[in-house]
């Protein structure tokens, strides 16, 4: 995972963009979410790990249970 983030950071630097690690978070879904994963780093700062996030006013969260119907 870290190598993919490093490539993204290098691409952003070469295109005169800046990724702010304090405004960045990661959310792991699927089978990987049950494993211990080392933290991702951007500019020597650890990226926050989140269990849920809000996108366009909708909170998206991950649980091990089935998807509930409304």
JOVEN-V746326 format. One record per residue. N is the residue number from 0. RES is the residue in one letter. SS is DSSP state (H for helix, E for strand, - for the rest). PSI is psi in whole degrees, -180 to 180 (NA if undefined). D_CENTER is the distance of its C-alpha to the mean C-alpha in Angstrom with 1 decimal. Layout:
n = (N & N)
res = (RES & RES)
ss = (SS & SS)
psi = (PSI & PSI)
d_center = (D_CENTER & D_CENTER)
This chain:
n = (0 & 1 & 2 & 3 & 4 & 5 & 6 & 7 & 8 & 9 & 10 & 11 & 12 & 13 & 14 & 15 & 16 & 17 & 18 & 19 & 20 & 21 & 22 & 23 & 24 & 25 & 26 & 27 & 28 & 29 & 30 & 31 & 32 & 33 & 34 & 35 & 36 & 37 & 38 & 39 & 40 & 41 & 42 & 43 & 44 & 45 & 46 & 47 & 48 & 49 & 50 & 51 & 52 & 53 & 54 & 55 & 56 & 57 & 58 & 59 & 60 & 61 & 62 & 63 & 64 & 65 & 66 & 67 & 68 & 69)
res = (X & X & X & X & X & X & X & X & X & X & X & X & X & X & X & X & X & X & X & X & X & X & X & X & X & X & X & X & X & X & X & X & X & X & X & X & X & X & X & X & X & X & X & X & X & X & X & X & X & X & X & X & X & X & X & X & X & X & X & X & X & X & X & X & X & X & X & X & X & X)
ss = (- & H & H & H & H & H & H & H & H & H & H & H & H & H & - & - & - & - & - & - & H & H & H & - & E & E & - & - & - & H & H & H & H & H & - & - & - & - & - & - & E & E & - & - & E & E & - & E & E & - & - & E & E & E & E & - & - & E & E & E & E & - & - & - & - & - & - & - & - & -)
psi = (-40 & -37 & -36 & -40 & -41 & -41 & -41 & -44 & -44 & -41 & -44 & -38 & -44 & -19 & 20 & 40 & 157 & 130 & 119 & 117 & -29 & -18 & 13 & 143 & 158 & 146 & 124 & 132 & 160 & -157 & -31 & -24 & -16 & -5 & 157 & 120 & 133 & 147 & 149 & 141 & 140 & 122 & 46 & 21 & 140 & 135 & 135 & 143 & 128 & 151 & -13 & 163 & 163 & 128 & 117 & 41 & 0 & 127 & 124 & 124 & 161 & 136 & 161 & -12 & 176 & 162 & 130 & 147 & 155 & NA)
d_center = (10.0 & 11.1 & 13.8 & 11.7 & 9.9 & 13.5 & 14.9 & 12.8 & 13.8 & 17.4 & 17.6 & 16.7 & 19.3 & 21.8 & 21.5 & 22.0 & 18.6 & 16.6 & 12.9 & 13.0 & 10.7 & 12.1 & 10.8 & 7.2 & 4.5 & 1.5 & 4.2 & 6.7 & 9.8 & 13.3 & 15.2 & 12.5 & 11.6 & 15.2 & 15.0 & 14.5 & 11.8 & 12.3 & 9.9 & 8.4 & 10.9 & 11.6 & 15.3 & 16.0 & 13.7 & 11.1 & 7.6 & 7.5 & 6.5 & 7.3 & 9.7 & 10.3 & 9.9 & 12.8 & 13.4 & 17.0 & 18.3 & 17.1 & 15.1 & 13.0 & 12.8 & 13.2 & 16.5 & 18.6 & 21.4 & 22.7 & 21.7 & 24.3 & 26.5 & 27.8)
